[in-house]
Amino acid sequence: MQHDDEVKQIAYKIWEDEGHPQGRDEDHWFRAEAVWQERQAQTEHMADDVVSRPDLVASKVVGKRKQAPEPARQCKE
């Protein structure tokens, strides 16, 4: 999604949350820009963590592997 589209969606959500006030579009846009920039910074920070600590990601992936089910046992009568 493009930057402006994401900011527009955030601004619209702010506008809705405030009860649809008129004449606050610039304020909502600037606040939405700030939210977007904060999200970008958090995303970049998380990506940096993954690059600097690949062992953390690998351990989570390995830990989620499921063991193969045991073969069915035949009943002896």
PQR file with spaces between the fields and no chain letter, atoms N, CA, C, O and H, PARSE charges and radii, in Angstrom:
ATOM       1  N    MET     1       0.859   -1.177    0.000 -0.4000 1.5000
ATOM       2  CA   MET     1       0.000    0.000    0.000 -0.0000 2.0000
ATOM       3  C    MET     1       0.905    1.241    0.000  0.5500 1.7000
ATOM       4  O    MET     1       1.977    1.237    0.606 -0.5500 1.4000
ATOM       5  N    GLN     2       0.478    2.255   -0.658 -0.4000 1.5000
ATOM       6  CA   GLN     2       1.242    3.491   -0.761 -0.0000 2.0000
ATOM       7  C    GLN     2       1.131    4.308    0.525  0.5500 1.7000
ATOM       8  O    GLN     2       0.158    4.204    1.272 -0.5500 1.4000
ATOM       9  H    GLN     2      -0.392    2.258   -1.150  0.4000 1.0000
ATOM      10  N    HIS     3       2.151    5.116    0.753 -0.4000 1.5000
ATOM      11  CA   HIS     3       2.216    5.965    1.946 -0.0000 2.0000
ATOM      12  C    HIS     3       0.943    6.792    2.121  0.5500 1.7000
ATOM      13  O    HIS     3       0.327    6.764    3.186 -0.5500 1.4000
ATOM      14  H    HIS     3       2.941    5.201    0.147  0.4000 1.0000
ATOM      15  N    ASP     4       0.547    7.530    1.077 -0.4000 1.5000
ATOM      16  CA   ASP     4      -0.623    8.407    1.198 -0.0000 2.0000
ATOM      17  C    ASP     4      -1.900    7.623    1.493  0.5500 1.7000
ATOM      18  O    ASP     4      -2.751    8.082    2.255 -0.5500 1.4000
ATOM      19  H    ASP     4       1.048    7.553    0.212  0.4000 1.0000
ATOM      20  N    ASP     5      -2.032    6.451    0.896 -0.4000 1.5000
ATOM      21  CA   ASP     5      -3.220    5.635    1.155 -0.0000 2.0000
ATOM      22  C    ASP     5      -3.272    5.175    2.614  0.5500 1.7000
ATOM      23  O    ASP     5      -4.333    5.177    3.239 -0.5500 1.4000
ATOM      24  H    ASP     5      -1.341    6.078    0.277  0.4000 1.0000
ATOM      25  N    GLU     6      -2.123    4.785    3.139 -0.4000 1.5000
ATOM      26  CA   GLU     6      -2.085    4.357    4.536 -0.0000 2.0000
ATOM      27  C    GLU     6      -2.388    5.520    5.475  0.5500 1.7000
ATOM      28  O    GLU     6      -3.142    5.366    6.435 -0.5500 1.4000
ATOM      29  H    GLU     6      -1.262    4.784    2.631  0.4000 1.0000
ATOM      30  N    VAL     7      -1.801    6.679    5.199 -0.4000 1.5000
ATOM      31  CA   VAL     7      -2.051    7.860    6.035 -0.0000 2.0000
ATOM      32  C    VAL     7      -3.530    8.248    5.951  0.5500 1.7000
ATOM      33  O    VAL     7      -4.136    8.627    6.953 -0.5500 1.4000
ATOM      34  H    VAL     7      -1.188    6.804    4.419  0.4000 1.0000
ATOM      35  N    LYS     8      -4.096    8.152    4.768 -0.4000 1.5000
ATOM      36  CA   LYS     8      -5.516    8.483    4.587 -0.0000 2.0000
ATOM      37  C    LYS     8      -6.393    7.570    5.440  0.5500 1.7000
ATOM      38  O    LYS     8      -7.345    8.040    6.064 -0.5500 1.4000
ATOM      39  H    LYS     8      -3.604    7.843    3.954  0.4000 1.0000
ATOM      40  N    GLN     9      -6.090    6.284    5.477 -0.4000 1.5000
ATOM      41  CA   GLN     9      -6.873    5.348    6.283 -0.0000 2.0000
ATOM      42  C    GLN     9      -6.732    5.643    7.778  0.5500 1.7000
ATOM      43  O    GLN     9      -7.704    5.567    8.529 -0.5500 1.4000
ATOM      44  H    GLN     9      -5.317    5.902    4.970  0.4000 1.0000
ATOM      45  N    ILE    10      -5.523    5.977    8.194 -0.4000 1.5000
ATOM      46  CA   ILE    10      -5.302    6.315    9.605 -0.0000 2.0000
ATOM      47  C    ILE    10      -6.059    7.589    9.964  0.5500 1.7000
ATOM      48  O    ILE    10      -6.707    7.654   11.009 -0.5500 1.4000
ATOM      49  H    ILE    10      -4.733    6.039    7.584  0.4000 1.0000
ATOM      50  N    ALA    11      -5.979    8.606    9.097 -0.4000 1.5000
ATOM      51  CA   ALA    11      -6.682    9.874    9.342 -0.0000 2.0000
ATOM      52  C    ALA    11      -8.193    9.653    9.408  0.5500 1.7000
ATOM      53  O    ALA    11      -8.877   10.245   10.244 -0.5500 1.4000
ATOM      54  H    ALA    11      -5.453    8.553    8.248  0.4000 1.0000
ATOM      55  N    TYR    12      -8.702    8.811    8.535 -0.4000 1.5000
ATOM      56  CA   TYR    12     -10.133    8.516    8.543 -0.0000 2.0000
ATOM      57  C    TYR    12     -10.545    7.862    9.855  0.5500 1.7000
ATOM      58  O    TYR    12     -11.599    8.177   10.406 -0.5500 1.4000
ATOM      59  H    TYR    12      -8.147    8.331    7.856  0.4000 1.0000
ATOM      60  N    LYS    13      -9.712    6.950   10.356 -0.4000 1.5000
ATOM      61  CA   LYS    13     -10.002    6.285   11.634 -0.0000 2.0000
ATOM      62  C    LYS    13     -10.003    7.297   12.777  0.5500 1.7000
ATOM      63  O    LYS    13     -10.859    7.240   13.659 -0.5500 1.4000
ATOM      64  H    LYS    13      -8.855    6.694    9.908  0.4000 1.0000
ATOM      65  N    ILE    14      -9.046    8.220   12.760 -0.4000 1.5000
ATOM      66  CA   ILE    14      -9.002    9.275   13.786 -0.0000 2.0000
ATOM      67  C    ILE    14     -10.276   10.112   13.705  0.5500 1.7000
ATOM      68  O    ILE    14     -10.890   10.411   14.729 -0.5500 1.4000
ATOM      69  H    ILE    14      -8.350    8.266   12.043  0.4000 1.0000
ATOM      70  N    TRP    15     -10.668   10.487   12.500 -0.4000 1.5000
ATOM      71  CA   TRP    15     -11.877   11.289   12.287 -0.0000 2.0000
ATOM      72  C    TRP    15     -13.104   10.551   12.830  0.5500 1.7000
ATOM      73  O    TRP    15     -13.942   11.144   13.509 -0.5500 1.4000
ATOM      74  H    TRP    15     -10.168   10.244   11.669  0.4000 1.0000
ATOM      75  N    GLU    16     -13.199    9.260   12.528 -0.4000 1.5000
ATOM      76  CA   GLU    16     -14.332    8.472   13.039 -0.0000 2.0000
ATOM      77  C    GLU    16     -14.318    8.406   14.564  0.5500 1.7000
ATOM      78  O    GLU    16     -15.348    8.581   15.213 -0.5500 1.4000
ATOM      79  H    GLU    16     -12.518    8.778   11.977  0.4000 1.0000
ATOM      80  N    ASP    17     -13.127    8.148   15.129 -0.4000 1.5000
ATOM      81  CA   ASP    17     -13.011    8.014   16.586 -0.0000 2.0000
ATOM      82  C    ASP    17     -13.394    9.301   17.312  0.5500 1.7000
ATOM      83  O    ASP    17     -13.857    9.263   18.452 -0.5500 1.4000
ATOM      84  H    ASP    17     -12.289    8.005   14.602  0.4000 1.0000
ATOM      85  N    GLU    18     -13.200   10.439   16.647 -0.4000 1.5000
ATOM      86  CA   GLU    18     -13.535   11.726   17.259 -0.0000 2.0000
ATOM      87  C    GLU    18     -14.972   12.157   16.980  0.5500 1.7000
ATOM      88  O    GLU    18     -15.368   13.263   17.348 -0.5500 1.4000
ATOM      89  H    GLU    18     -12.824   10.470   15.721  0.4000 1.0000
ATOM      90  N    GLY    19     -15.747   11.303   16.340 -0.4000 1.5000
ATOM      91  CA   GLY    19     -17.159   11.613   16.123 -0.0000 2.0000
ATOM      92  C    GLY    19     -17.447   12.437   14.887  0.5500 1.7000
ATOM      93  O    GLY    19     -18.448   13.153   14.855 -0.5500 1.4000
ATOM      94  H    GLY    19     -15.425   10.404   16.040  0.4000 1.0000
ATOM      95  N    HIS    20     -16.602   12.361   13.864 -0.4000 1.5000
ATOM      96  CA   HIS    20     -16.795   13.027   12.571 -0.0000 2.0000
ATOM      97  C    HIS    20     -16.821   14.551   12.646  0.5500 1.7000
ATOM      98  O    HIS    20     -17.702   15.174   12.053 -0.5500 1.4000
ATOM      99  H    HIS    20     -15.788   11.780   13.890  0.4000 1.0000
ATOM     100  N    PRO    21     -15.876   15.169   13.361 -0.5600 1.5000
ATOM     101  CA   PRO    21     -15.892   16.638   13.436  0.2800 2.0000
ATOM     102  C    PRO    21     -15.525   17.270   12.092  0.5500 1.7000
ATOM     103  O    PRO    21     -14.734   16.716   11.329 -0.5500 1.4000
ATOM     104  N    GLN    22     -16.099   18.415   11.819 -0.4000 1.5000
ATOM     105  CA   GLN    22     -15.814   19.141   10.577 -0.0000 2.0000
ATOM     106  C    GLN    22     -14.663   20.122   10.796  0.5500 1.7000
ATOM     107  O    GLN    22     -14.488   20.657   11.891 -0.5500 1.4000
ATOM     108  H    GLN    22     -16.742   18.866   12.438  0.4000 1.0000
ATOM     109  N    GLY    23     -13.879   20.350    9.734 -0.4000 1.5000
ATOM     110  CA   GLY    23     -12.832   21.349    9.788 -0.0000 2.0000
ATOM     111  C    GLY    23     -11.558   20.926   10.491  0.5500 1.7000
ATOM     112  O    GLY    23     -10.716   21.771   10.794 -0.5500 1.4000
ATOM     113  H    GLY    23     -14.021   19.916    8.845  0.4000 1.0000
ATOM     114  N    ARG    24     -11.396   19.642   10.756 -0.4000 1.5000
ATOM     115  CA   ARG    24     -10.195   19.157   11.462 -0.0000 2.0000
ATOM     116  C    ARG    24      -9.344   18.270   10.563  0.5500 1.7000
ATOM     117  O    ARG    24      -8.489   17.530   11.048 -0.5500 1.4000
ATOM     118  H    ARG    24     -12.080   18.955   10.510  0.4000 1.0000
ATOM     119  N    ASP    25      -9.577   18.342    9.255 -0.4000 1.5000
ATOM     120  CA   ASP    25      -8.910   17.425    8.341 -0.0000 2.0000
ATOM     121  C    ASP    25      -7.387   17.550    8.370  0.5500 1.7000
ATOM     122  O    ASP    25      -6.688   16.538    8.323 -0.5500 1.4000
ATOM     123  H    ASP    25     -10.272   18.944    8.861  0.4000 1.0000
ATOM     124  N    GLU    26      -6.866   18.768    8.445 -0.4000 1.5000
ATOM     125  CA   GLU    26      -5.415   18.926    8.481 -0.0000 2.0000
ATOM     126  C    GLU    26      -4.832   18.360    9.773  0.5500 1.7000
ATOM     127  O    GLU    26      -3.788   17.707    9.758 -0.5500 1.4000
ATOM     128  H    GLU    26      -7.434   19.590    8.483  0.4000 1.0000
ATOM     129  N    ASP    27      -5.502   18.612   10.876 -0.4000 1.5000
ATOM     130  CA   ASP    27      -5.053   18.071   12.152 -0.0000 2.0000
ATOM     131  C    ASP    27      -5.037   16.547   12.094  0.5500 1.7000
ATOM     132  O    ASP    27      -4.070   15.924   12.532 -0.5500 1.4000
ATOM     133  H    ASP    27      -6.350   19.142   10.888  0.4000 1.0000
ATOM     134  N    HIS    28      -6.083   15.947   11.566 -0.4000 1.5000
ATOM     135  CA   HIS    28      -6.151   14.496   11.458 -0.0000 2.0000
ATOM     136  C    HIS    28      -5.053   13.966   10.543  0.5500 1.7000
ATOM     137  O    HIS    28      -4.450   12.932   10.830 -0.5500 1.4000
ATOM     138  H    HIS    28      -6.868   16.453   11.210  0.4000 1.0000
ATOM     139  N    TRP    29      -4.794   14.665    9.450 -0.4000 1.5000
ATOM     140  CA   TRP    29      -3.771   14.226    8.511 -0.0000 2.0000
ATOM     141  C    TRP    29      -2.385   14.247    9.182  0.5500 1.7000
ATOM     142  O    TRP    29      -1.618   13.292    9.058 -0.5500 1.4000
ATOM     143  H    TRP    29      -5.284   15.505    9.217  0.4000 1.0000
ATOM     144  N    PHE    30      -2.071   15.342    9.889 -0.4000 1.5000
ATOM     145  CA   PHE    30      -0.762   15.446   10.528 -0.0000 2.0000
ATOM     146  C    PHE    30      -0.598   14.415   11.644  0.5500 1.7000
ATOM     147  O    PHE    30       0.484   13.857   11.826 -0.5500 1.4000
ATOM     148  H    PHE    30      -2.694   16.118    9.989  0.4000 1.0000
ATOM     149  N    ARG    31      -1.662   14.168   12.378 -0.4000 1.5000
ATOM     150  CA   ARG    31      -1.610   13.133   13.411 -0.0000 2.0000
ATOM     151  C    ARG    31      -1.442   11.752   12.783  0.5500 1.7000
ATOM     152  O    ARG    31      -0.710   10.910   13.302 -0.5500 1.4000
ATOM     153  H    ARG    31      -2.541   14.621   12.230  0.4000 1.0000
ATOM     154  N    ALA    32      -2.117   11.532   11.674 -0.4000 1.5000
ATOM     155  CA   ALA    32      -1.994   10.261   10.959 -0.0000 2.0000
ATOM     156  C    ALA    32      -0.577   10.074   10.426  0.5500 1.7000
ATOM     157  O    ALA    32      -0.041    8.966   10.454 -0.5500 1.4000
ATOM     158  H    ALA    32      -2.712   12.217   11.252  0.4000 1.0000
ATOM     159  N    GLU    33       0.026   11.150    9.943 -0.4000 1.5000
ATOM     160  CA   GLU    33       1.422   11.106    9.488 -0.0000 2.0000
ATOM     161  C    GLU    33       2.332   10.665   10.628  0.5500 1.7000
ATOM     162  O    GLU    33       3.221    9.837   10.431 -0.5500 1.4000
ATOM     163  H    GLU    33      -0.410   12.050    9.921  0.4000 1.0000
ATOM     164  N    ALA    34       2.114   11.213   11.809 -0.4000 1.5000
ATOM     165  CA   ALA    34       2.929   10.863   12.972 -0.0000 2.0000
ATOM     166  C    ALA    34       2.754    9.386   13.322  0.5500 1.7000
ATOM     167  O    ALA    34       3.728    8.702   13.633 -0.5500 1.4000
ATOM     168  H    ALA    34       1.392   11.886   11.969  0.4000 1.0000
ATOM     169  N    VAL    35       1.528    8.900   13.274 -0.4000 1.5000
ATOM     170  CA   VAL    35       1.257    7.490   13.561 -0.0000 2.0000
ATOM     171  C    VAL    35       1.967    6.618   12.525  0.5500 1.7000
ATOM     172  O    VAL    35       2.594    5.619   12.878 -0.5500 1.4000
ATOM     173  H    VAL    35       0.736    9.456   13.021  0.4000 1.0000
ATOM     174  N    TRP    36       1.869    6.992   11.259 -0.4000 1.5000
ATOM     175  CA   TRP    36       2.498    6.228   10.188 -0.0000 2.0000
ATOM     176  C    TRP    36       4.015    6.171   10.386  0.5500 1.7000
ATOM     177  O    TRP    36       4.627    5.112   10.256 -0.5500 1.4000
ATOM     178  H    TRP    36       1.359    7.804   10.973  0.4000 1.0000
ATOM     179  N    GLN    37       4.605    7.315   10.699 -0.4000 1.5000
ATOM     180  CA   GLN    37       6.057    7.362   10.900 -0.0000 2.0000
ATOM     181  C    GLN    37       6.479    6.511   12.092  0.5500 1.7000
ATOM     182  O    GLN    37       7.511    5.841   12.039 -0.5500 1.4000
ATOM     183  H    GLN    37       4.107    8.176   10.805  0.4000 1.0000
ATOM     184  N    GLU    38       5.705    6.529   13.147 -0.4000 1.5000
ATOM     185  CA   GLU    38       6.009    5.706   14.325 -0.0000 2.0000
ATOM     186  C    GLU    38       5.946    4.228   13.963  0.5500 1.7000
ATOM     187  O    GLU    38       6.801    3.446   14.379 -0.5500 1.4000
ATOM     188  H    GLU    38       4.867    7.072   13.190  0.4000 1.0000
ATOM     189  N    ARG    39       4.941    3.848   13.195 -0.4000 1.5000
ATOM     190  CA   ARG    39       4.829    2.447   12.775 -0.0000 2.0000
ATOM     191  C    ARG    39       6.026    2.041   11.906  0.5500 1.7000
ATOM     192  O    ARG    39       6.543    0.930   12.030 -0.5500 1.4000
ATOM     193  H    ARG    39       4.246    4.483   12.858  0.4000 1.0000
ATOM     194  N    GLN    40       6.453    2.940   11.035 -0.4000 1.5000
ATOM     195  CA   GLN    40       7.618    2.646   10.199 -0.0000 2.0000
ATOM     196  C    GLN    40       8.865    2.453   11.049  0.5500 1.7000
ATOM     197  O    GLN    40       9.651    1.539   10.801 -0.5500 1.4000
ATOM     198  H    GLN    40       6.033    3.842   10.934  0.4000 1.0000
ATOM     199  N    ALA    41       9.049    3.301   12.041 -0.4000 1.5000
ATOM     200  CA   ALA    41      10.208    3.195   12.929 -0.0000 2.0000
ATOM     201  C    ALA    41      10.177    1.872   13.688  0.5500 1.7000
ATOM     202  O    ALA    41      11.208    1.218   13.844 -0.5500 1.4000
ATOM     203  H    ALA    41       8.410    4.044   12.242  0.4000 1.0000
ATOM     204  N    GLN    42       8.991    1.476   14.160 -0.4000 1.5000
ATOM     205  CA   GLN    42       8.877    0.205   14.880 -0.0000 2.0000
ATOM     206  C    GLN    42       9.182   -0.962   13.959  0.5500 1.7000
ATOM     207  O    GLN    42       9.855   -1.911   14.363 -0.5500 1.4000
ATOM     208  H    GLN    42       8.154    2.007   14.033  0.4000 1.0000
ATOM     209  N    THR    43       8.694   -0.904   12.723 -0.4000 1.5000
ATOM     210  CA   THR    43       8.943   -1.970   11.762 -0.0000 2.0000
ATOM     211  C    THR    43      10.434   -2.079   11.464  0.5500 1.7000
ATOM     212  O    THR    43      10.977   -3.183   11.414 -0.5500 1.4000
ATOM     213  H    THR    43       8.147   -0.134   12.395  0.4000 1.0000
ATOM     214  N    GLU    44      11.099   -0.945   11.267 -0.4000 1.5000
ATOM     215  CA   GLU    44      12.531   -0.957   11.005 -0.0000 2.0000
ATOM     216  C    GLU    44      13.299   -1.494   12.199  0.5500 1.7000
ATOM     217  O    GLU    44      14.272   -2.230   12.036 -0.5500 1.4000
ATOM     218  H    GLU    44      10.658   -0.048   11.307  0.4000 1.0000
ATOM     219  N    HIS    45      12.864   -1.129   13.399 -0.4000 1.5000
ATOM     220  CA   HIS    45      13.523   -1.609   14.613 -0.0000 2.0000
ATOM     221  C    HIS    45      13.381   -3.124   14.730  0.5500 1.7000
ATOM     222  O    HIS    45      14.341   -3.811   15.080 -0.5500 1.4000
ATOM     223  H    HIS    45      12.073   -0.531   13.531  0.4000 1.0000
ATOM     224  N    MET    46      12.202   -3.642   14.443 -0.4000 1.5000
ATOM     225  CA   MET    46      11.983   -5.083   14.506 -0.0000 2.0000
ATOM     226  C    MET    46      12.830   -5.789   13.452  0.5500 1.7000
ATOM     227  O    MET    46      13.386   -6.853   13.723 -0.5500 1.4000
ATOM     228  H    MET    46      11.422   -3.084   14.159  0.4000 1.0000
ATOM     229  N    ALA    47      12.935   -5.219   12.267 -0.4000 1.5000
ATOM     230  CA   ALA    47      13.756   -5.825   11.217 -0.0000 2.0000
ATOM     231  C    ALA    47      15.224   -5.841   11.623  0.5500 1.7000
ATOM     232  O    ALA    47      15.931   -6.811   11.349 -0.5500 1.4000
ATOM     233  H    ALA    47      12.483   -4.354   12.047  0.4000 1.0000
ATOM     234  N    ASP    48      15.684   -4.784   12.267 -0.4000 1.5000
ATOM     235  CA   ASP    48      17.056   -4.737   12.743 -0.0000 2.0000
ATOM     236  C    ASP    48      17.304   -5.828   13.790  0.5500 1.7000
ATOM     237  O    ASP    48      18.373   -6.439   13.808 -0.5500 1.4000
ATOM     238  H    ASP    48      15.109   -3.997   12.489  0.4000 1.0000
ATOM     239  N    ASP    49      16.321   -6.072   14.658 -0.4000 1.5000
ATOM     240  CA   ASP    49      16.454   -7.116   15.663 -0.0000 2.0000
ATOM     241  C    ASP    49      16.589   -8.490   15.008  0.5500 1.7000
ATOM     242  O    ASP    49      17.391   -9.315   15.445 -0.5500 1.4000
ATOM     243  H    ASP    49      15.453   -5.575   14.643  0.4000 1.0000
ATOM     244  N    VAL    50      15.808   -8.730   13.967 -0.4000 1.5000
ATOM     245  CA   VAL    50      15.856  -10.016   13.281 -0.0000 2.0000
ATOM     246  C    VAL    50      17.223  -10.214   12.637  0.5500 1.7000
ATOM     247  O    VAL    50      17.787  -11.306   12.704 -0.5500 1.4000
ATOM     248  H    VAL    50      15.156   -8.059   13.612  0.4000 1.0000
ATOM     249  N    VAL    51      17.756   -9.175   12.017 -0.4000 1.5000
ATOM     250  CA   VAL    51      19.051   -9.270   11.366 -0.0000 2.0000
ATOM     251  C    VAL    51      20.158   -9.473   12.390  0.5500 1.7000
ATOM     252  O    VAL    51      21.078  -10.258   12.161 -0.5500 1.4000
ATOM     253  H    VAL    51      17.297   -8.288   11.962  0.4000 1.0000
ATOM     254  N    SER    52      20.078   -8.777   13.508 -0.4000 1.5000
ATOM     255  CA   SER    52      21.139   -8.861   14.505 -0.0000 2.0000
ATOM     256  C    SER    52      21.042  -10.114   15.375  0.5500 1.7000
ATOM     257  O    SER    52      22.037  -10.525   15.970 -0.5500 1.4000
ATOM     258  H    SER    52      19.331   -8.139   13.694  0.4000 1.0000
ATOM     259  N    ARG    53      19.865  -10.722   15.457 -0.4000 1.5000
ATOM     260  CA   ARG    53      19.687  -11.910   16.303 -0.0000 2.0000
ATOM     261  C    ARG    53      18.957  -13.016   15.545  0.5500 1.7000
ATOM     262  O    ARG    53      17.847  -13.385   15.928 -0.5500 1.4000
ATOM     263  H    ARG    53      19.056  -10.387   14.973  0.4000 1.0000
ATOM     264  N    PRO    54      19.557  -13.559   14.473 -0.5600 1.5000
ATOM     265  CA   PRO    54      18.875  -14.620   13.722  0.2800 2.0000
ATOM     266  C    PRO    54      18.622  -15.864   14.562  0.5500 1.7000
ATOM     267  O    PRO    54      17.729  -16.650   14.246 -0.5500 1.4000
ATOM     268  N    ASP    55      19.401  -16.056   15.633 -0.4000 1.5000
ATOM     269  CA   ASP    55      19.193  -17.206   16.502 -0.0000 2.0000
ATOM     270  C    ASP    55      17.818  -17.189   17.158  0.5500 1.7000
ATOM     271  O    ASP    55      17.234  -18.242   17.415 -0.5500 1.4000
ATOM     272  H    ASP    55      20.127  -15.418   15.889  0.4000 1.0000
ATOM     273  N    LEU    56      17.302  -15.990   17.430 -0.4000 1.5000
ATOM     274  CA   LEU    56      15.969  -15.892   18.038 -0.0000 2.0000
ATOM     275  C    LEU    56      14.896  -16.375   17.073  0.5500 1.7000
ATOM     276  O    LEU    56      13.981  -17.097   17.467 -0.5500 1.4000
ATOM     277  H    LEU    56      17.777  -15.135   17.222  0.4000 1.0000
ATOM     278  N    VAL    57      15.006  -15.982   15.828 -0.4000 1.5000
ATOM     279  CA   VAL    57      14.018  -16.383   14.825 -0.0000 2.0000
ATOM     280  C    VAL    57      14.121  -17.877   14.578  0.5500 1.7000
ATOM     281  O    VAL    57      13.102  -18.565   14.521 -0.5500 1.4000
ATOM     282  H    VAL    57      15.750  -15.395   15.508  0.4000 1.0000
ATOM     283  N    ALA    58      15.325  -18.384   14.433 -0.4000 1.5000
ATOM     284  CA   ALA    58      15.514  -19.805   14.162 -0.0000 2.0000
ATOM     285  C    ALA    58      14.963  -20.658   15.295  0.5500 1.7000
ATOM     286  O    ALA    58      14.342  -21.691   15.045 -0.5500 1.4000
ATOM     287  H    ALA    58      16.153  -17.824   14.479  0.4000 1.0000
ATOM     288  N    SER    59      15.181  -20.243   16.529 -0.4000 1.5000
ATOM     289  CA   SER    59      14.694  -21.043   17.650 -0.0000 2.0000
ATOM     290  C    SER    59      13.173  -21.077   17.693  0.5500 1.7000
ATOM     291  O    SER    59      12.587  -22.086   18.087 -0.5500 1.4000
ATOM     292  H    SER    59      15.685  -19.404   16.733  0.4000 1.0000
ATOM     293  N    LYS    60      12.536  -20.003   17.298 -0.4000 1.5000
ATOM     294  CA   LYS    60      11.074  -19.980   17.287 -0.0000 2.0000
ATOM     295  C    LYS    60      10.532  -20.882   16.190  0.5500 1.7000
ATOM     296  O    LYS    60       9.531  -21.571   16.390 -0.5500 1.4000
ATOM     297  H    LYS    60      13.011  -19.184   16.977  0.4000 1.0000
ATOM     298  N    VAL    61      11.182  -20.884   15.034 -0.4000 1.5000
ATOM     299  CA   VAL    61      10.729  -21.725   13.922 -0.0000 2.0000
ATOM     300  C    VAL    61      10.932  -23.191   14.271  0.5500 1.7000
ATOM     301  O    VAL    61      10.034  -24.007   14.061 -0.5500 1.4000
ATOM     302  H    VAL    61      11.995  -20.325   14.871  0.4000 1.0000
ATOM     303  N    VAL    62      12.093  -23.533   14.797 -0.4000 1.5000
ATOM     304  CA   VAL    62      12.374  -24.918   15.158 -0.0000 2.0000
ATOM     305  C    VAL    62      11.426  -25.382   16.252  0.5500 1.7000
ATOM     306  O    VAL    62      10.952  -26.517   16.225 -0.5500 1.4000
ATOM     307  H    VAL    62      12.822  -22.870   14.968  0.4000 1.0000
ATOM     308  N    GLY    63      11.152  -24.520   17.202 -0.4000 1.5000
ATOM     309  CA   GLY    63      10.270  -24.882   18.299 -0.0000 2.0000
ATOM     310  C    GLY    63       8.842  -25.148   17.866  0.5500 1.7000
ATOM     311  O    GLY    63       8.101  -25.820   18.584 -0.5500 1.4000
ATOM     312  H    GLY    63      11.537  -23.597   17.224  0.4000 1.0000
ATOM     313  N    LYS    64       8.435  -24.641   16.714 -0.4000 1.5000
ATOM     314  CA   LYS    64       7.058  -24.808   16.260 -0.0000 2.0000
ATOM     315  C    LYS    64       6.865  -26.045   15.390  0.5500 1.7000
ATOM     316  O    LYS    64       5.741  -26.366   15.006 -0.5500 1.4000
ATOM     317  H    LYS    64       9.036  -24.095   16.131  0.4000 1.0000
ATOM     318  N    ARG    65       7.944  -26.729   15.082 -0.4000 1.5000
ATOM     319  CA   ARG    65       7.794  -27.934   14.264 -0.0000 2.0000
ATOM     320  C    ARG    65       7.039  -28.988   15.053  0.5500 1.7000
ATOM     321  O    ARG    65       7.248  -29.166   16.253 -0.5500 1.4000
ATOM     322  H    ARG    65       8.858  -26.468   15.393  0.4000 1.0000
ATOM     323  N    LYS    66       6.178  -29.664   14.366 -0.4000 1.5000
ATOM     324  CA   LYS    66       5.418  -30.727   15.012 -0.0000 2.0000
ATOM     325  C    LYS    66       6.126  -32.047   14.772  0.5500 1.7000
ATOM     326  O    LYS    66       6.724  -32.273   13.719 -0.5500 1.4000
ATOM     327  H    LYS    66       6.008  -29.520   13.392  0.4000 1.0000
ATOM     328  N    GLN    67       6.047  -32.894   15.752 -0.4000 1.5000
ATOM     329  CA   GLN    67       6.628  -34.213   15.594 -0.0000 2.0000
ATOM     330  C    GLN    67       5.695  -35.059   14.745  0.5500 1.7000
ATOM     331  O    GLN    67       4.478  -34.878   14.755 -0.5500 1.4000
ATOM     332  H    GLN    67       5.562  -32.710   16.606  0.4000 1.0000
ATOM     333  N    ALA    68       6.294  -35.984   14.012 -0.4000 1.5000
ATOM     334  CA   ALA    68       5.492  -36.883   13.183 -0.0000 2.0000
ATOM     335  C    ALA    68       4.677  -37.780   14.103  0.5500 1.7000
ATOM     336  O    ALA    68       5.168  -38.223   15.142 -0.5500 1.4000
ATOM     337  H    ALA    68       7.283  -36.131   14.003  0.4000 1.0000
ATOM     338  N    PRO    69       3.441  -38.045   13.725 -0.5600 1.5000
ATOM     339  CA   PRO    69       2.623  -38.918   14.574  0.2800 2.0000
ATOM     340  C    PRO    69       3.198  -40.332   14.583  0.5500 1.7000
ATOM     341  O    PRO    69       3.802  -40.790   13.613 -0.5500 1.4000
ATOM     342  N    GLU    70       2.990  -40.997   15.697 -0.4000 1.5000
ATOM     343  CA   GLU    70       3.459  -42.377   15.799 -0.0000 2.0000
ATOM     344  C    GLU    70       2.609  -43.254   14.900  0.5500 1.7000
ATOM     345  O    GLU    70       1.416  -43.003   14.726 -0.5500 1.4000
ATOM     346  H    GLU    70       2.499  -40.625   16.485  0.4000 1.0000
ATOM     347  N    PRO    71       3.222  -44.286   14.325 -0.5600 1.5000
ATOM     348  CA   PRO    71       2.429  -45.183   13.467  0.2800 2.0000
ATOM     349  C    PRO    71       1.364  -45.916   14.294  0.5500 1.7000
ATOM     350  O    PRO    71       1.551  -46.182   15.482 -0.5500 1.4000
ATOM     351  N    ALA    72       0.289  -46.221   13.659 -0.4000 1.5000
ATOM     352  CA   ALA    72      -0.800  -46.917   14.348 -0.0000 2.0000
ATOM     353  C    ALA    72      -0.345  -48.306   14.780  0.5500 1.7000
ATOM     354  O    ALA    72       0.330  -49.015   14.034 -0.5500 1.4000
ATOM     355  H    ALA    72       0.138  -46.005   12.695  0.4000 1.0000
ATOM     356  N    ARG    73      -0.719  -48.673   15.973 -0.4000 1.5000
ATOM     357  CA   ARG    73      -0.352  -49.996   16.490 -0.0000 2.0000
ATOM     358  C    ARG    73      -1.489  -50.969   16.194  0.5500 1.7000
ATOM     359  O    ARG    73      -2.673  -50.643   16.281 -0.5500 1.4000
ATOM     360  H    ARG    73      -1.267  -48.097   16.580  0.4000 1.0000
ATOM     361  N    GLN    74      -1.076  -52.145   15.848 -0.4000 1.5000
ATOM     362  CA   GLN    74      -2.090  -53.167   15.578 -0.0000 2.0000
ATOM     363  C    GLN    74      -2.413  -53.904   16.858  0.5500 1.7000
ATOM     364  O    GLN    74      -1.527  -54.252   17.639 -0.5500 1.4000
ATOM     365  H    GLN    74      -0.114  -52.409   15.777  0.4000 1.0000
ATOM     366  N    CYS    75      -3.678  -54.132   17.055 -0.4000 1.5000
ATOM     367  CA   CYS    75      -4.116  -54.848   18.253 -0.0000 2.0000
ATOM     368  C    CYS    75      -3.888  -56.336   18.066  0.5500 1.7000
ATOM     369  O    CYS    75      -4.188  -56.885   17.005 -0.5500 1.4000
ATOM     370  H    CYS    75      -4.398  -53.850   16.421  0.4000 1.0000
ATOM     371  N    LYS    76      -3.355  -56.997   19.098 -0.4000 1.5000
ATOM     372  CA   LYS    76      -3.174  -58.444   19.072 -0.0000 2.0000
ATOM     373  C    LYS    76      -4.281  -59.071   19.906  0.5500 1.7000
ATOM     374  O    LYS    76      -4.491  -58.697   21.060 -0.5500 1.4000
ATOM     375  H    LYS    76      -3.111  -56.551   19.959  0.4000 1.0000
ATOM     376  N    GLU    77      -4.960  -59.991   19.335 -0.4000 1.5000
ATOM     377  CA   GLU    77      -6.062  -60.622   20.057 -0.0000 2.0000
ATOM     378  C    GLU    77      -5.728  -62.007   20.465  0.5500 1.7000
ATOM     379  O    GLU    77      -6.550  -62.683   21.084 -0.5500 1.4000
ATOM     380  H    GLU    77      -4.789  -60.295   18.398  0.4000 1.0000
